[in-house]
Amino acid sequence: MGATLMILSLSAVFTCAQEAQQDQQAMMEAYMKMMAPNENHEYLKNFVGAWDVTTTSWMMPGEEPAITHNFSKAELILGGRFLRMVFEGTMMGMPFEGIQIIGYDNIQKKYISFWIDNSSTGFYLLSGMLDDSGKVMTEKGVWPDPMSGGNMKVKTTTKWTGPDEFVYEMFMIGPDGQEFKSLQNQMKRKK
């Protein structure tokens, strides 16, 4: 009887060890798949390079826009998993600098954008998807609102109009759901 119990105990320990090893292997395979760049990250390569930027901005609906000429440079980072875009120029008559990080999150299955700039201390996050054509990305998020001290809903679109040209538009969304176009960046690749 004691030998039988010992054999059963050893068998149970061996089975648990095998299951733990299989679980660890499955966990490692899932992790490797989650961290690997894929076809969604290929889209980010389109942005790499130096860009001339014509920025049109509106403070309020119906107002005349301010138009400035700016510069942007983009590069892939962290093994092609993310794109870093650095913006320089002027906005509302003041020097302007901004940094945007864009990536595709394999777990959430969507693009995530992170933006910071020298005109605020806020962190701006958006997420969204490409359309079926692969030429239009729409993202939505909630940003800090300096006027109310709360948050505001935001939508952006990135539309490719050629291999070396795209238009980025930003819309503020009011409590009534109405969109107000507050910014447009016409981007042309420097050659």
Summary of the structure (lengths in Angstrom):
residues: 191
radius of gyration: 24.1
end to end distance: 83.7
largest distance: 92.6
contacts: 482
relative contact order: 0.13
helix: 23%
strand: 52%
